[in-house]
């Protein structure tokens, strides 16, 4: 992008005095507007200064930014705690026309000292744009000192975040909850986690942890085990006699809200609505809570008894859950509106297995299953004691000698690892690409290999094979990888004449899921995509029908738990605005978080001045003999000593970003 001036990532681009058509490109990628009503003209943050265009006031912005650093300081080290306050006061003196040349020298020396001696990112990275402003905009400072210039009165929204936090769909304050674990404040850690998600146990066990891909510690040795530290915080409360938090706003407002679906997204949205004082009721078509986290994630990854205790906390906060209620039949938009429900959150997920698109798939051949349904049947059989409706009986689960699972995502991993535990002798993955392109979590792949799962790469299914009316195998065609497709992975290309049959007693399709949105017939104004997902605003998750919001897989398509929870948190915010009669819009802090994520809070090429050689504490797991033939939880959890050691590896990489919005249009 082109800009008037930039020091971003130490690359100086100074287009001042040049016509716009002659401006050089700058490395930062900033939006041209703050929102639909307000312009952005400058940005100041950990990577430098970017001036997009007039009007701007670097000195005023530096003063506001210095104040943001002071507010963001944790106050645990002297250079940052005291230094940022001194710096803010000196900037205030200059802005008020009472400064002098000595003050500029003091600021340069002060922020150099803060950078060199602070213990975390606020002090280490934060001062850089302030020093650069003194270096490249000296004349602006001198104009303030001489009285030629007065404050512009622009609006400067800012956001403190971290590379890991920026990557988390829930916006969780990861460095803070890790630090509280390190300090032994486990209740404080869990409170911090619950500010962003009520499902610390579920996410701590099954999150795909994009935060760990944005961990600056990985630039030193290896990323921190962020996900499993979260689990420890919940496990500690679960296993000890501690006072659990209450909801001071419980049912303080009269408005009833209907949440459709008791998966992670629905439960999370209901939780945040309850915290605002509303009266949410979750309607679930299944006899159990948890949605895909219950039916699709096996017992060995998330024990159901643990999930039930986690959900009980959500209930205690003021959430009602009704089971065996299929929306669109037992209840509808109309029936619930007649009962006084003022808003809806659709979180019905994606629980229909995609077809493989092979010959014979529509012939109802015994032994051919969808991954979602077979996982549901396995879960109901393994955990039947937790089904809350005695009239529901699990379907019997066949255990073949040889099973082929088509696909290479986490659903496929759950299928093959479950069949290893059910005692199947020959469990196979069939995937049309190579191991490198597999979308499954790498640790899931490693665990499956250790458990005996076999992998068949560069094979695409073409036909289901029958003998005497029974499934005999799967015809496959060899593939080779061509150029990357829209997913970024190399596209598989068929090798002519390479068809052959793989024998099998069972074939499971685990190549993706579709959404059942037939209940939308009643609300035709709600828009949908060609993939049968619901169209909702990407910031507020409000649909075309004002009192209906939607989130999770039914909006994004099947993704992951943490994204669904992130949708829920932001949707609950928008629903609260709607129910209170306010404008439904993202908060300025949310806009700033998105802006920082777009710029890139994490630099994989950054050389971090930190000593190497502090290894990551790997999660303890049960013995191999306990994994085979058993649905016992595989990951055992950290001990107190292990979690404190792992938490101590966190470098607390907080950063601050600030925008210049010349005309504040009354943002949230």
JOPEMO-V918025 format. One record per pair of residues at least 6 apart in sequence whose ideal C-beta (glycine too) atoms are under 6 Angstrom apart, sorted by the first residue. I is the first residue (numbers start at 1). J is the second residue. If there is no record, write none. Layout:
((I:J) (I:J))
This chain:
((1:29) (2:23) (2:25) (3:26) (3:50) (3:52) (4:15) (4:51) (4:53) (5:14) (5:16) (5:51) (6:13) (6:26) (6:50) (7:48) (7:49) (7:132) (8:26) (8:27) (8:28) (8:47) (8:48) (8:50) (9:27) (9:47) (11:27) (13:24) (13:26) (15:23) (28:50) (28:599) (29:598) (30:43) (33:39) (34:40) (34:661) (37:665) (38:661) (38:665) (40:659) (40:661) (41:52) (41:53) (41:56) (41:660) (41:662) (42:51) (42:56) (42:660) (43:50) (43:659) (44:61) (44:65) (44:129) (44:658) (45:657) (46:125) (46:655) (48:129) (48:132) (49:129) (49:132) (55:662) (56:660) (57:152) (58:133) (58:137) (58:140) (59:140) (59:141) (59:144) (60:151) (60:152) (61:660) (62:130) (62:133) (63:91) (63:95) (64:156) (65:658) (66:87) (66:88) (66:91) (67:88) (68:158) (68:656) (68:658) (69:84) (69:126) (69:656) (70:84) (70:85) (70:88) (72:122) (72:160) (72:656) (73:80) (73:81) (73:84) (73:122) (75:81) (77:118) (77:119) (79:114) (79:117) (79:118) (79:123) (80:118) (80:122) (80:123) (83:110) (83:114) (87:110) (90:103) (90:107) (93:99) (94:103) (94:144) (95:151) (97:147) (99:145) (104:134) (104:141) (108:134) (111:127) (111:130) (111:131) (114:123) (114:127) (115:124) (115:127) (118:124) (120:652) (120:654) (121:653) (121:654) (121:655) (122:654) (125:655) (126:656) (143:149) (154:660) (154:662) (155:661) (155:664) (156:658) (157:588) (157:592) (157:659) (158:658) (159:589) (159:592) (159:593) (159:657) (160:654) (160:656) (161:596) (162:175) (162:653) (162:654) (163:214) (163:216) (163:601) (163:602) (163:653) (164:174) (164:211) (164:214) (164:215) (165:174) (166:596) (166:597) (166:601) (167:210) (167:211) (167:214) (168:211) (169:562) (169:563) (169:566) (170:196) (170:197) (170:565) (170:566) (170:569) (171:196) (171:593) (172:196) (173:192) (174:211) (174:226) (175:650) (175:652) (176:192) (177:189) (177:192) (177:193) (178:229) (178:647) (178:650) (180:188) (180:189) (181:189) (181:229) (181:643) (181:647) (182:644) (182:647) (182:648) (186:233) (186:236) (189:233) (190:233) (190:237) (193:200) (193:230) (193:233) (197:203) (197:565) (198:268) (198:271) (198:314) (199:264) (200:230) (200:233) (200:234) (201:234) (201:306) (201:310) (202:293) (203:562) (204:230) (204:231) (204:234) (205:231) (205:302) (206:297) (206:301) (206:302) (206:561) (207:227) (207:561) (207:562) (208:441) (208:560) (209:226) (209:227) (211:226) (212:223) (212:226) (214:602) (215:223) (215:224) (216:608) (216:653) (217:223) (217:224) (217:649) (219:606) (219:608) (220:608) (220:610) (220:612) (221:612) (222:616) (224:649) (224:650) (225:646) (228:619) (229:647) (232:638) (232:643) (235:637) (247:317) (247:318) (249:277) (250:318) (251:279) (251:318) (252:277) (253:277) (253:278) (255:278) (255:342) (255:579) (256:279) (256:340) (256:341) (257:273) (257:278) (257:280) (257:343) (258:281) (258:336) (258:341) (258:344) (259:266) (259:269) (259:270) (259:280) (259:282) (259:345) (260:283) (260:327) (260:346) (260:348) (261:291) (261:347) (261:348) (261:349) (262:282) (262:284) (262:289) (262:291) (262:321) (263:291) (263:292) (263:349) (264:293) (264:561) (264:564) (264:565) (265:347) (265:551) (265:552) (265:564) (265:567) (265:568) (266:282) (266:347) (267:314) (268:565) (268:568) (269:345) (269:568) (269:571) (269:572) (270:280) (270:282) (270:319) (271:314) (271:317) (272:569) (272:572) (273:280) (273:572) (274:280) (274:317) (274:318) (274:319) (276:576) (280:319) (281:320) (282:321) (283:322) (283:325) (283:327) (283:331) (284:323) (285:326) (287:323) (287:324) (287:387) (287:388) (287:389) (287:392) (288:294) (288:387) (289:311) (290:307) (291:349) (292:349) (295:376) (295:379) (296:375) (298:414) (298:418) (299:382) (299:383) (299:631) (300:631) (300:633) (300:634) (303:633) (304:383) (304:386) (323:388) (324:389) (325:331) (327:519) (328:518) (328:519) (332:522) (333:522) (333:523) (342:579) (343:547) (343:575) (343:579) (344:548) (345:549) (345:571) (346:550) (346:554) (347:551) (347:552) (348:554) (349:552) (349:553) (349:554) (350:513) (350:514) (350:515) (350:553) (350:558) (351:372) (352:514) (352:516) (353:370) (353:371) (353:372) (353:509) (354:511) (354:512) (354:514) (355:361) (356:406) (356:461) (356:509) (358:461) (358:462) (358:463) (359:463) (360:463) (360:464) (365:464) (365:471) (367:471) (367:506) (368:507) (369:508) (370:509) (371:411) (371:415) (371:508) (371:510) (372:513) (374:508) (375:414) (377:395) (377:397) (378:397) (378:418) (380:394) (381:394) (381:397) (382:631) (384:394) (399:422) (399:423) (399:424) (400:505) (400:506) (401:425) (401:505) (402:426) (402:504) (402:505) (403:419) (403:424) (403:427) (403:506) (404:428) (404:430) (404:474) (404:504) (404:507) (405:412) (405:415) (405:416) (405:429) (405:508) (405:510) (406:430) (406:461) (406:509) (407:510) (407:511) (408:431) (408:438) (408:440) (409:439) (409:440) (410:440) (411:510) (412:510) (413:440) (413:444) (413:448) (415:508) (415:510) (416:427) (416:429) (416:448) (416:453) (417:448) (419:427) (420:427) (420:451) (420:452) (421:631) (423:629) (427:453) (428:454) (428:456) (429:455) (430:456) (430:459) (431:457) (432:460) (432:479) (432:492) (433:492) (434:457) (437:489) (451:627) (458:479) (459:476) (460:477) (460:479) (461:474) (461:476) (462:475) (462:477) (463:475) (465:472) (465:473) (465:475) (465:501) (466:472) (473:501) (473:502) (473:503) (473:504) (474:502) (474:504) (474:507) (475:499) (475:501) (476:502) (477:494) (477:498) (477:499) (478:495) (478:498) (479:492) (479:494) (480:493) (480:495) (481:490) (482:491) (482:493) (484:490) (485:491) (513:558) (514:532) (515:532) (515:533) (515:554) (517:532) (520:526) (523:545) (525:544) (525:545) (526:543) (526:544) (526:545) (527:535) (527:544) (528:534) (531:557) (533:555) (533:557) (534:550) (534:554) (534:555) (536:543) (536:550) (536:555) (539:586) (540:574) (540:584) (541:549) (541:551) (541:567) (541:571) (542:549) (542:574) (542:584) (543:550) (549:571) (549:575) (551:567) (551:568) (551:571) (552:564) (552:567) (574:584) (577:584) (578:584) (585:668) (587:668) (588:667) (596:657) (614:649) (617:642) (617:645) (617:646) (619:635) (620:636) (621:634) (621:635) (622:634) (626:632) (627:634))
